[in-house]
Amino acid sequence: MDIRHERFSAASRSGLRYGDAALRLEDVSLEDVAASVATPFYCYSSASIRSAYERLSQALAPVGASICFAVKANGNLSVLSLLAELGSGMDIVSGGELERTLAAGAPAAGIVFSGVGKKRGEIRDALKAGIHQINVESAAELDAIADVARELGLRAPVAFRYNPDVDAGTHTKISTGRKDDKFGMSGEEILDAYARAATLPELDVVGLAVHIGSQLLDLEPFRQAYTHLANLVMTLRGRGLSVTRLDLGGGIGISYDGGPAPDVEDYGAIVSATLGGIGCALTVEPGRWLVGPAGVLVTEVLYLKEAGETPTVIVDAAMNDLMRPALYGSLHAALPVRQNEVCGDRPVRIAGPVCESSDIFGTYAGLPALSAGDLLAFTCTGAYGASMASTYNARALVPEVLVEGNRFRVIRRRQETAELLVLEEPTQWQIAGLAAEGRAVR
């Protein structure tokens, strides 16, 4: 489905502006970056990330809530290091993200391990590292955590993820708090599991967690979920069980099209009103809100096609670089990297070169007339852009660049196909049944 979109001025949070007719991120011309790095590439503003973190910290200061960045949004080591230096903890969902956060210098004591499918090896590594807590998603997972902790001779700090059956009002593919979603446990399940876990010496039962979805533009579902959470806390305490920590998840939405978006100050007020006096240490886990507006994906126009009613602009970025439009029907605003006040007279469809009909970024009105060689920047791509990228069609993983003031540096180089071919070099054949014993044959 085509998405119509009017040209808009870049939001101040992104750090984007025009200077000397060139689109700049902070004080760096994206044309200069393109000349050095080649398109397509991601580019992030460090100032935007710092500003977002400080603003959210201030909004949560009245309740003393700590912040754990959702690493799945953007796992680049330099981005993680920047946030760790600001004091952010990390919310991870895999063993690979544990390795990344530790490599970035994030303290293990500030890491929360979420996710519905933790493998025993991942649990083992997390406990050995000494992370802050593991969020339990099912009774079966609780047993696995207890088994691993017992084997290691350690106590595992655990919080139970509560599914409050609240519709977040967001895209169904990123809703996580409805009763039929795969995430979390019902209140009744938690009452039983919490009491059982409290009797196990290898478990340190610390509290509850909740996360109802991503990209929430309406804050009311947060109020509903946190009210349910507060009621569950009181029920557990009424049964003589200790609850000292609450993990409130993430999900605060951002504006992709220049329209209204939630104020984190209003979000902070909801946290304070629902949970401020409950006597628990509070943690929030934003991802998109902290880094989404900080990033752009810069691409070059390759060809123009006059096919059908709407002209098609073929660019060198594709759905493997930015999955959100193909996966969710999302639209990222497109800005010309070279300013031109003369708008084109017709909407244009922007498409990538991947061999899929879904490789469409959207239909845009208000862009200037485009020619081969022109550069465009898709905005608000700092979250779920590079982190979801793939090498489909044997396309290279694009580089990532970090801007700070008037300087920039590559923080992930382009991963070319030749490097990936090394992973597919021939290995020794193994005979089934012998492989389990570690015996390989030629």
C-alpha positions, 0 to 999 in steps of 0.5 A, a space after each residue: 500500500 502506498 503511503 502519502 506524506 507531505 514534506 516537513 521540517 526536521 524535528 529539533 530532537 534529531 539534530 538535523 538542519 540545513 546550512 549552506 543548502 546542505 542537510 547537516 546532522 549537528 555541524 556535519 554535512 551529510 554530503 561530506 559523509 557520503 563522499 567519504 563513506 559512500 551510500 547507503 549508510 546510517 548516521 547518528 547524532 551523539 548530541 541527540 542521544 545525550 539530550 534525550 537521555 538527560 530529558 528522560 532522566 529529569 522526567 523520572 527524577 521525582 520517582 527515582 527511576 533508573 533507565 535501562 536502554 533496550 539494546 535491540 533498538 540499536 546495538 552498536 558498540 559506540 552507541 552503547 558506550 555513549 549511553 553507558 557513560 551517561 549512566 544507562 543500564 541495559 535491557 537485553 534479550 539474548 546472549 549476543 546482546 549480553 556480549 555486546 553490552 559487556 564489550 561496550 563497557 556497560 557494567 553487568 550489575 546494570 543489565 536486565 535480561 528479558 525475552 521469552 526464549 532464553 537458552 540455558 547457556 545464555 542464562 548461565 553466562 548471564 548469572 556468571 557475569 553477575 547481571 542485575 536481574 532476569 525477567 521470567 516469562 513462564 513457569 518452565 523458564 523459572 525451572 530452567 533458571 533455578 536449575 542453572 543457578 543450582 548447578 553454578 552454586 549461585 542465587 539468581 535475581 528474578 522478576 516475573 513479567 506480568 501480562 496485564 491484558 492491556 491493548 497498547 493501541 499500537 501496531 499488532 506486531 509490536 503489541 506485547 501486553 494482551 492476553 494472547 500475546 506470547 509475552 509474560 504471565 497472567 496475574 494468577 500464574 504469577 501468584 502461584 509461581 512467585 510463592 513457589 520461587 520464594 521457597 527456592 534457595 537458588 532464587 532471589 525473587 525481587 519483583 515484577 516486570 511489565 512491557 505492553 508494546 512499542 511505539 505507543 503514541 497514547 499514554 493511557 495504556 501505560 496508566 492502565 498497565 501500571 495500575 494493574 501492576 500496583 494492584 498485583 504488588 499489593 496482592 503479593 504483599 498481602 500474601 506475605 511475599 516481598 516485592 522490592 523492584 518494578 521493571 516498567 518496560 519501554 514503548 514510548 512512541 516518537 513522531 515519524 512524520 512531524 506530528 504530535 508525540 507523547 511528552 516524557 514529562 507526562 509519562 513521568 507523571 503517570 509513573 508517579 501517580 500510579 507507582 510513585 508511593 509503592 515503595 519499589 525501586 523503579 526501572 524503565 527500558 526505552 529504546 526507540 525514544 532515546 535513539 530513534 530520532 538521532 539517526 538518518 539513513 542516507 541513500 543515493 538516487 539511482 534511476 527514475 522510472 515513469 511506470 504507472 500513474 506515479 513516477 518511481 525513484 529507485 535508490 540504493 538503500 533497500 528493505 534489507 537496510 531498513 525493514 520497517 516500511 516492508 515489515 510494518 507499513 511504516 513511513 520514514 520522512 525523506 529529506 533532500 540532502 541538498 536543499 531545494 525550495 522548488 517542490 516537484 509537481 507530482 508525488 513520487 514513489 521511492 523504492 529500493 533495488 531488492 527483488 521484492 515488491 515490498 521493497 518500497 519506502 513509501 509515496 512522497 509529495 513535496 520533494 523537489 524534482 530528483 535526478 540520478 546522483 541526488 542524495 536523500 535522508 530517511 529520518 528517525 532511523 536510529 532505532 530498529 534500522 541497522 539492528 534489523 538489517 540483513 544481507 538479503 540479495 547478498 547485499 553488504 551490511 551498510 556502515 554506521 557513522 557517529 557525529 559529534 559536533 563538527 566531526 564524524 567517524 565510522 563506528 561500523 564499517 561496511 561488511 562486504 560479501 567477501 567477508 561473509 563468504 569466509 563463514 561458508 568455507 567447507 568444513 569436515 563431514 561428520 557421520 550422524 551419531 558420531 558427531 555427538 561424541 565429538 568425532 569428525 571424519 574426513 
